[in-house]
Amino acid sequence: MTIRVLVADDHVIVRMGLVSLIDTEGDMRVVAQAASGREAAEQYRQHRPDVCLLDLRMPDLDGVATIEAIRADDPRARIVVLTIHKGDEAVYRALRAGANGYLLKNVAGAAIVEAIRTVHAGGVSIPPEIAGLVTARLRQPALSSRELEVLRELARGLSNQAIADRLSLSESTVRTHVASVFVKLGAKGRVEAVNVARARGILEDEDGPGRG
């Protein structure tokens, strides 16, 4: 049986490399490609691949939203995330959305094709170091939706008063949220809080540099 694969990555060179890697395997072939999250969801609906290989950060819809869209269309969809993002929050969100595997882009090609086979067979492909990140994430206190809003504004360099004006809050309320963010992230100040949040994958692409 040939494993039919959808490859989604907005970097054309990376995508072409993955297509070449997969198509050289005798038991699998790429049946669809996508350069954005929305396109990936559309290609899934059209081709119904056996396994999706998805980048975590893509235009239109990010990887998590793409996973959610595909799984809403087909709860049995089998999805492997391939990304540069190794922050515990990024891993946690992808697996919570329904990913069956999570690999970093520095893995060998053999690990990628093996993950595809494992997920196609109904298993999961999560390396021990990635599983450890999920365990660590589960021990961390989660930010509330309001705290996350405040954190995003901190990342944009806004003062407490500016954040208060933007979110229609009092400055004292913002100070309380900022203090709580520091405690939950184990940070001593604004810059450290933002850096920790970016490293963990809590802040999205628009809040910080780096894609993949």
One Martini backbone bead per residue (centre of mass of N, CA, C, O) as a GRO file, in nm:
protein
  212
    1MET     BB    1   0.095   0.037   0.024
    2THR     BB    2   0.047   0.370  -0.045
    3ILE     BB    3   0.153   0.667   0.095
    4ARG     BB    4  -0.029   0.958   0.120
    5VAL     BB    5   0.107   1.296   0.083
    6LEU     BB    6   0.113   1.605   0.254
    7VAL     BB    7   0.290   1.914   0.181
    8ALA     BB    8   0.358   2.189   0.421
    9ASP     BB    9   0.542   2.481   0.305
   10ASP     BB   10   0.660   2.817   0.255
   11HIS     BB   11   0.934   2.686   0.175
   12VAL     BB   12   1.030   2.580  -0.126
   13ILE     BB   13   1.294   2.427  -0.067
   14VAL     BB   14   1.188   2.253   0.159
   15ARG     BB   15   0.952   2.127   0.007
   16MET     BB   16   1.118   1.995  -0.221
   17GLY     BB   17   1.288   1.819  -0.035
   18LEU     BB   18   1.050   1.654   0.081
   19VAL     BB   19   0.942   1.545  -0.181
   20SER     BB   20   1.198   1.395  -0.265
   21LEU     BB   21   1.221   1.215  -0.018
   22ILE     BB   22   0.942   1.073  -0.041
   23ASP     BB   23   0.956   0.980  -0.355
   24THR     BB   24   1.198   0.767  -0.294
   25GLU     BB   25   0.991   0.602  -0.163
   26GLY     BB   26   0.820   0.304  -0.225
   27ASP     BB   27   0.563   0.365   0.003
   28MET     BB   28   0.554   0.673  -0.113
   29ARG     BB   29   0.362   0.984  -0.192
   30VAL     BB   30   0.304   1.290  -0.332
   31VAL     BB   31  -0.030   1.454  -0.375
   32ALA     BB   32   0.039   1.731  -0.215
   33GLN     BB   33   0.067   2.095  -0.194
   34ALA     BB   34   0.172   2.372   0.035
   35ALA     BB   35   0.215   2.741   0.132
   36SER     BB   36  -0.036   2.725   0.331
   37GLY     BB   37  -0.281   2.672   0.552
   38ARG     BB   38  -0.527   2.704   0.370
   39GLU     BB   39  -0.420   2.523   0.143
   40ALA     BB   40  -0.393   2.268   0.311
   41ALA     BB   41  -0.694   2.234   0.376
   42GLU     BB   42  -0.783   2.219   0.079
   43GLN     BB   43  -0.601   1.978  -0.008
   44TYR     BB   44  -0.722   1.780   0.185
   45ARG     BB   45  -1.014   1.781   0.078
   46GLN     BB   46  -0.930   1.690  -0.216
   47HIS     BB   47  -0.713   1.430  -0.144
   48ARG     BB   48  -0.698   1.264   0.115
   49PRO     BB   49  -0.458   1.199   0.282
   50ASP     BB   50  -0.286   0.996   0.504
   51VAL     BB   51  -0.057   1.227   0.539
   52CYS     BB   52   0.057   1.514   0.716
   53LEU     BB   53   0.311   1.766   0.645
   54LEU     BB   54   0.374   2.032   0.881
   55ASP     BB   55   0.413   2.342   0.932
   56LEU     BB   56   0.381   2.575   1.199
   57ARG     BB   57   0.461   2.832   1.006
   58MET     BB   58   0.207   3.007   0.826
   59PRO     BB   59   0.019   3.144   0.619
   60ASP     BB   60  -0.308   3.254   0.724
   61LEU     BB   61  -0.240   2.974   0.875
   62ASP     BB   62  -0.137   2.821   1.122
   63GLY     BB   63  -0.064   2.513   1.226
   64VAL     BB   64  -0.285   2.489   1.442
   65ALA     BB   65  -0.523   2.588   1.267
   66THR     BB   66  -0.483   2.371   1.051
   67ILE     BB   67  -0.530   2.128   1.225
   68GLU     BB   68  -0.816   2.208   1.312
   69ALA     BB   69  -0.938   2.217   1.026
   70ILE     BB   70  -0.878   1.924   0.946
   71ARG     BB   71  -1.013   1.784   1.196
   72ALA     BB   72  -1.296   1.900   1.142
   73ASP     BB   73  -1.319   1.746   0.867
   74ASP     BB   74  -1.110   1.504   0.993
   75PRO     BB   75  -1.063   1.322   1.281
   76ARG     BB   76  -0.856   1.101   1.126
   77ALA     BB   77  -0.631   1.268   1.083
   78ARG     BB   78  -0.279   1.261   0.989
   79ILE     BB   79  -0.021   1.442   1.175
   80VAL     BB   80   0.292   1.608   1.098
   81VAL     BB   81   0.524   1.803   1.255
   82LEU     BB   82   0.757   2.042   1.094
   83THR     BB   83   1.007   2.225   1.281
   84ILE     BB   84   1.191   2.483   1.463
   85HIS     BB   85   0.995   2.462   1.706
   86LYS     BB   86   1.083   2.398   2.073
   87GLY     BB   87   0.870   2.502   2.238
   88ASP     BB   88   0.645   2.401   2.472
   89GLU     BB   89   0.394   2.552   2.361
   90ALA     BB   90   0.408   2.460   2.068
   91VAL     BB   91   0.381   2.161   2.123
   92TYR     BB   92   0.122   2.161   2.292
   93ARG     BB   93  -0.068   2.292   2.078
   94ALA     BB   94  -0.032   2.080   1.854
   95LEU     BB   95  -0.122   1.826   2.018
   96ARG     BB   96  -0.396   1.940   2.110
   97ALA     BB   97  -0.505   1.975   1.808
   98GLY     BB   98  -0.390   1.666   1.675
   99ALA     BB   99  -0.116   1.576   1.657
  100ASN     BB  100   0.096   1.274   1.594
  101GLY     BB  101   0.352   1.460   1.536
  102TYR     BB  102   0.698   1.586   1.632
  103LEU     BB  103   0.942   1.768   1.446
  104LEU     BB  104   1.254   1.866   1.372
  105LYS     BB  105   1.447   2.004   1.104
  106ASN     BB  106   1.725   1.849   1.215
  107VAL     BB  107   1.646   1.592   1.114
  108ALA     BB  108   1.657   1.313   0.959
  109GLY     BB  109   1.512   1.176   0.690
  110ALA     BB  110   1.452   0.900   0.823
  111ALA     BB  111   1.270   1.019   1.049
  112ILE     BB  112   1.046   1.125   0.868
  113VAL     BB  113   0.957   0.861   0.725
  114GLU     BB  114   0.905   0.708   0.989
  115ALA     BB  115   0.682   0.893   1.094
  116ILE     BB  116   0.487   0.844   0.865
  117ARG     BB  117   0.455   0.541   0.914
  118THR     BB  118   0.364   0.551   1.209
  119VAL     BB  119   0.111   0.730   1.169
  120HIS     BB  120  -0.026   0.555   0.952
  121ALA     BB  121  -0.042   0.304   1.168
  122GLY     BB  122  -0.148   0.476   1.444
  123GLY     BB  123   0.072   0.633   1.563
  124VAL     BB  124   0.339   0.799   1.731
  125SER     BB  125   0.578   1.091   1.687
  126ILE     BB  126   0.778   1.144   1.982
  127PRO     BB  127   1.041   1.250   2.097
  128PRO     BB  128   1.178   1.262   2.403
  129GLU     BB  129   1.238   1.574   2.404
  130ILE     BB  130   0.944   1.651   2.338
  131ALA     BB  131   0.802   1.509   2.570
  132GLY     BB  132   0.951   1.679   2.786
  133LEU     BB  133   0.817   1.949   2.709
  134VAL     BB  134   0.530   1.870   2.782
  135THR     BB  135   0.581   1.810   3.076
  136ALA     BB  136   0.681   2.095   3.142
  137ARG     BB  137   0.423   2.247   3.056
  138LEU     BB  138   0.227   2.108   3.266
  139ARG     BB  139   0.386   2.263   3.510
  140GLN     BB  140   0.287   2.524   3.394
  141PRO     BB  141   0.144   2.817   3.417
  142ALA     BB  142  -0.115   2.961   3.268
  143LEU     BB  143  -0.218   3.201   3.069
  144SER     BB  144  -0.432   3.424   3.033
  145SER     BB  145  -0.594   3.602   2.801
  146ARG     BB  146  -0.517   3.877   2.925
  147GLU     BB  147  -0.216   3.822   2.971
  148LEU     BB  148  -0.158   3.778   2.669
  149GLU     BB  149  -0.235   4.058   2.578
  150VAL     BB  150  -0.025   4.206   2.750
  151LEU     BB  151   0.224   4.063   2.635
  152ARG     BB  152   0.194   4.167   2.345
  153GLU     BB  153   0.233   4.465   2.429
  154LEU     BB  154   0.512   4.433   2.548
  155ALA     BB  155   0.642   4.339   2.275
  156ARG     BB  156   0.574   4.642   2.158
  157GLY     BB  157   0.666   4.853   2.397
  158LEU     BB  158   0.451   4.922   2.596
  159SER     BB  159   0.309   5.084   2.832
  160ASN     BB  160   0.088   5.066   3.078
  161GLN     BB  161  -0.087   5.300   2.978
  162ALA     BB  162  -0.107   5.208   2.683
  163ILE     BB  163  -0.237   4.939   2.746
  164ALA     BB  164  -0.483   5.046   2.890
  165ASP     BB  165  -0.593   5.205   2.647
  166ARG     BB  166  -0.605   4.962   2.443
  167LEU     BB  167  -0.780   4.765   2.666
  168SER     BB  168  -0.963   4.914   2.866
  169LEU     BB  169  -0.788   4.980   3.128
  170SER     BB  170  -0.636   5.006   3.407
  171GLU     BB  171  -0.324   5.056   3.525
  172SER     BB  172  -0.345   4.869   3.774
  173THR     BB  173  -0.438   4.619   3.617
  174VAL     BB  174  -0.189   4.596   3.441
  175ARG     BB  175   0.015   4.561   3.669
  176THR     BB  176  -0.104   4.294   3.764
  177HIS     BB  177  -0.061   4.137   3.501
  178VAL     BB  178   0.241   4.177   3.476
  179ALA     BB  179   0.318   4.039   3.740
  180SER     BB  180   0.195   3.763   3.662
  181VAL     BB  181   0.367   3.712   3.415
  182PHE     BB  182   0.637   3.706   3.559
  183VAL     BB  183   0.577   3.466   3.741
  184LYS     BB  184   0.493   3.251   3.522
  185LEU     BB  185   0.783   3.304   3.357
  186GLY     BB  186   1.026   3.378   3.544
  187ALA     BB  187   1.050   3.699   3.545
  188LYS     BB  188   1.208   4.035   3.602
  189GLY     BB  189   1.106   4.147   3.316
  190ARG     BB  190   1.011   4.243   3.009
  191VAL     BB  191   1.232   4.124   2.831
  192GLU     BB  192   1.235   3.844   2.959
  193ALA     BB  193   0.940   3.773   2.910
  194VAL     BB  194   0.951   3.789   2.602
  195ASN     BB  195   1.180   3.585   2.557
  196VAL     BB  196   1.044   3.344   2.691
  197ALA     BB  197   0.787   3.343   2.514
  198ARG     BB  198   0.936   3.296   2.247
  199ALA     BB  199   1.089   3.033   2.323
  200ARG     BB  200   0.807   2.877   2.397
  201GLY     BB  201   0.567   2.981   2.189
  202ILE     BB  202   0.355   3.198   2.292
  203LEU     BB  203   0.434   3.378   2.074
  204GLU     BB  204   0.374   3.490   1.782
  205ASP     BB  205   0.506   3.595   1.488
  206GLU     BB  206   0.417   3.902   1.519
  207ASP     BB  207   0.591   3.915   1.805
  208GLY     BB  208   0.833   3.777   1.641
  209PRO     BB  209   1.095   3.628   1.524
  210GLY     BB  210   1.055   3.385   1.309
  211ARG     BB  211   1.036   3.081   1.119
  212GLY     BB  212   0.906   2.717   1.067
   0.00000   0.00000   0.00000
